[in-house]
């Protein structure tokens, strides 16, 4: 019976109320969005936190972008725009992730999709800012400045992460698709409402 005194029950969330589970998940999503918007000076802490993957946050970010872009589309094209954005986000994240894994990245599929999804959040903010700017003024240059800034922010967060998981000699091959993924989303935001 040696070792029986060392036994301790494992904490689980099976008996936890659903409302507590939802609150805990929302707090976690909020904390990760905060990491994307306001990264700390110590980048390793950010990377470690983002490696704890979930798909609720990226789903919420994707739905928010889909809603923002479909709201700016003509009435007859709203459903098509919503579906297109949704597919582009998830298919693009899957392709970028597969590329990183084929290049020897030390990351799971879901960790990469999680980071790419959370990193879209600055583009979400840019999409809503462009909706507001489009309603107030038709200035293309102002919208270009907003989208460009949000594109750079999203790309920076993902590039820092991918730089850590891909060896230096293959890094450019992994980062180029990340750049293309966010550039395509930024282009979709920029042409919204035209």
Backbone torsions as a table, in degrees:
resi	resn	phi	psi	omega
1	UNK	NA	15.5	177.6
2	UNK	-65.2	139.4	178.6
3	UNK	94.3	-11.2	180.0
4	UNK	-67.9	-29.1	179.3
5	UNK	-73.4	-21.6	-179.0
6	UNK	-83.0	-9.4	-176.5
7	UNK	-71.3	133.4	174.8
8	UNK	-136.8	143.8	-178.5
9	UNK	-66.0	146.6	177.7
10	UNK	-85.1	134.5	178.6
11	UNK	-75.2	130.2	176.0
12	UNK	-128.6	167.8	179.0
13	UNK	-110.0	13.5	-177.9
14	UNK	-66.4	-31.5	-179.2
15	UNK	-92.5	1.4	-177.7
16	UNK	-75.2	139.7	176.7
17	UNK	-62.7	149.9	-178.9
18	UNK	-59.3	-39.3	-179.6
19	UNK	-61.9	-37.4	178.0
20	UNK	-68.4	-38.8	178.0
21	UNK	-62.9	-44.1	179.5
22	UNK	-64.3	-43.3	178.4
23	UNK	-61.8	-43.3	-180.0
24	UNK	-63.5	-44.0	179.2
25	UNK	-65.5	-40.6	178.3
26	UNK	-65.1	-38.2	176.4
27	UNK	-63.5	-40.7	179.6
28	UNK	-66.1	-43.5	177.2
29	UNK	-62.0	-44.8	178.8
30	UNK	-61.1	-40.1	179.2
31	UNK	-65.4	-39.2	179.8
32	UNK	-71.5	-36.8	175.9
33	UNK	-64.3	-36.9	177.4
34	UNK	-64.6	-37.8	177.6
35	UNK	-64.0	-36.3	179.6
36	UNK	-71.5	-41.2	-178.1
37	UNK	-77.0	-38.3	-176.8
38	UNK	-129.4	72.1	-179.6
39	UNK	-64.8	142.0	179.5
40	UNK	-76.5	168.3	178.0
41	UNK	-64.1	-36.5	178.2
42	UNK	-82.9	98.4	-175.5
43	UNK	-67.8	-26.5	-178.2
44	UNK	-64.9	-36.5	177.0
45	UNK	-63.7	-38.2	178.2
46	UNK	-65.2	-47.0	-178.8
47	UNK	-63.0	-41.5	179.0
48	UNK	-64.0	-39.6	-179.8
49	UNK	-67.8	-40.0	-179.9
50	UNK	-72.3	-19.6	177.5
51	UNK	-71.8	-19.6	174.9
52	UNK	-78.6	86.2	-168.1
53	UNK	-75.9	151.9	168.7
54	UNK	-150.2	162.3	179.4
55	UNK	-113.8	-1.7	178.4
56	UNK	-67.8	-46.6	-179.5
57	UNK	-63.1	-50.8	177.4
58	UNK	-59.7	-35.1	176.7
59	UNK	-63.9	-44.8	179.1
60	UNK	-63.2	-41.3	179.2
61	UNK	-64.7	-42.8	179.6
62	UNK	-64.7	-45.1	179.1
63	UNK	-63.1	-38.9	178.8
64	UNK	-63.1	-43.9	177.9
65	UNK	-65.2	-41.0	178.6
66	UNK	-61.9	-42.2	179.7
67	UNK	-66.4	-43.9	-179.2
68	UNK	-62.8	-44.3	-178.2
69	UNK	-72.6	-34.9	178.1
70	UNK	-72.1	-29.0	176.8
71	UNK	-66.3	-30.4	179.7
72	UNK	-88.5	-3.5	-178.5
73	UNK	-86.8	159.5	174.0
74	UNK	-60.5	151.4	-175.2
75	UNK	-51.7	-41.3	-176.4
76	UNK	-72.7	-15.2	-176.4
77	UNK	-112.2	4.3	-174.2
78	UNK	-61.2	-44.9	-179.1
79	UNK	-66.0	-39.5	178.8
80	UNK	-64.6	-43.3	179.8
81	UNK	-64.6	-43.9	178.8
82	UNK	-57.6	-49.5	-178.9
83	UNK	-65.1	-41.0	-178.9
84	UNK	-63.2	-44.5	179.6
85	UNK	-63.4	-44.0	-179.8
86	UNK	-59.5	-46.2	-179.1
87	UNK	-68.4	-42.5	-179.7
88	UNK	-60.9	-42.5	-179.0
89	UNK	-63.5	-51.3	-175.2
90	UNK	-74.0	-40.7	178.0
91	UNK	-67.9	-41.3	178.0
92	UNK	-62.4	-43.6	178.1
93	UNK	-63.0	-39.3	179.1
94	UNK	-65.9	-41.3	-179.7
95	UNK	-67.2	-44.6	178.6
96	UNK	-62.2	-40.4	179.0
97	UNK	-65.1	-45.9	178.8
98	UNK	-60.4	-41.7	177.0
99	UNK	-59.3	-46.5	-179.7
100	UNK	-62.8	-38.7	179.2
101	UNK	-69.5	-38.7	178.0
102	UNK	-67.2	-24.6	177.3
103	UNK	-86.9	7.1	176.3
104	UNK	91.2	19.3	179.3
105	UNK	-63.9	140.4	-179.6
106	UNK	-95.0	70.8	-176.3
107	UNK	-154.8	149.3	176.4
108	UNK	-82.1	161.4	179.8
109	UNK	-56.8	-48.0	-175.8
110	UNK	-71.0	-30.7	175.4
111	UNK	-63.4	-44.0	-179.3
112	UNK	-66.2	-45.3	178.2
113	UNK	-61.0	-38.1	178.4
114	UNK	-62.3	-48.6	-179.4
115	UNK	-63.2	-45.6	179.4
116	UNK	-61.9	-39.6	-179.9
117	UNK	-66.3	-47.6	178.5
118	UNK	-64.0	-32.7	-177.7
119	UNK	-71.2	-10.8	175.9
120	UNK	-75.9	-16.3	-174.1
121	UNK	-54.1	-42.7	175.5
122	UNK	-59.1	-34.0	176.2
123	UNK	-68.5	-32.5	173.0
124	UNK	-59.2	-47.5	179.3
125	UNK	-60.8	-40.4	177.8
126	UNK	-64.5	-37.5	179.3
127	UNK	-64.5	-43.0	178.7
128	UNK	-69.0	-36.8	176.5
129	UNK	-64.0	-38.9	178.6
130	UNK	-68.0	-35.6	174.8
131	UNK	-59.8	-45.5	179.4
132	UNK	-66.1	-45.2	179.3
133	UNK	-63.6	-37.2	179.5
134	UNK	-65.9	-34.7	178.4
135	UNK	-72.7	-33.5	-176.3
136	UNK	-89.0	-40.9	-176.6
137	UNK	-146.9	152.8	-179.9
138	UNK	-97.3	21.6	-175.3
139	UNK	-70.2	108.8	178.2
140	UNK	-67.7	-37.9	-178.4
141	UNK	-65.5	-36.4	177.2
142	UNK	-66.7	-43.3	177.2
143	UNK	-64.7	-37.9	177.9
144	UNK	-62.2	-40.9	178.6
145	UNK	-64.5	-43.2	179.8
146	UNK	-64.8	-48.8	-178.3
147	UNK	-65.9	-39.4	178.0
148	UNK	-61.1	-42.4	178.1
149	UNK	-64.8	-45.0	-179.6
150	UNK	-67.2	-36.7	176.1
151	UNK	-61.9	-46.7	180.0
152	UNK	-62.2	-39.5	-179.6
153	UNK	-65.4	-48.3	179.3
154	UNK	-61.7	-44.7	-178.6
155	UNK	-64.4	-41.5	-179.2
156	UNK	-59.5	-46.0	-179.2
157	UNK	-60.1	-45.9	-178.6
158	UNK	-70.2	-39.9	-178.8
159	UNK	-64.0	-41.1	177.0
160	UNK	-59.6	-43.0	-179.8
161	UNK	-65.7	-49.8	-178.1
162	UNK	-66.7	-28.2	177.1
163	UNK	-65.1	-28.8	180.0
164	UNK	-77.9	-26.1	-173.3
165	UNK	-102.8	-10.0	-178.7
166	UNK	-113.9	136.1	178.9
167	UNK	-65.3	154.7	-170.0
168	UNK	-57.3	-38.8	-174.8
169	UNK	-72.7	-16.1	178.6
170	UNK	-111.5	3.6	-173.5
171	UNK	-60.4	-42.7	-178.4
172	UNK	-63.0	-36.4	178.7
173	UNK	-67.4	-28.0	178.5
174	UNK	-84.6	-32.6	-174.6
175	UNK	-82.3	-30.6	-179.2
176	UNK	-56.5	-47.3	177.5
177	UNK	-64.9	-30.9	176.3
178	UNK	-63.0	-46.3	177.5
179	UNK	-58.1	-46.0	-179.8
180	UNK	-64.4	-38.9	179.2
181	UNK	-60.5	-51.4	-179.3
182	UNK	-71.8	-31.1	177.0
183	UNK	-64.2	-39.6	178.7
184	UNK	-65.6	-43.0	177.6
185	UNK	-64.1	-40.8	178.8
186	UNK	-64.0	-40.1	177.1
187	UNK	-61.5	-41.3	178.1
188	UNK	-60.9	-40.6	178.9
189	UNK	-66.7	-42.2	-175.7
190	UNK	-64.7	-38.5	-178.6
191	UNK	-85.3	-2.7	179.5
192	UNK	-57.6	131.9	174.8
193	UNK	82.2	-0.2	179.1
194	UNK	-90.4	NA	NA
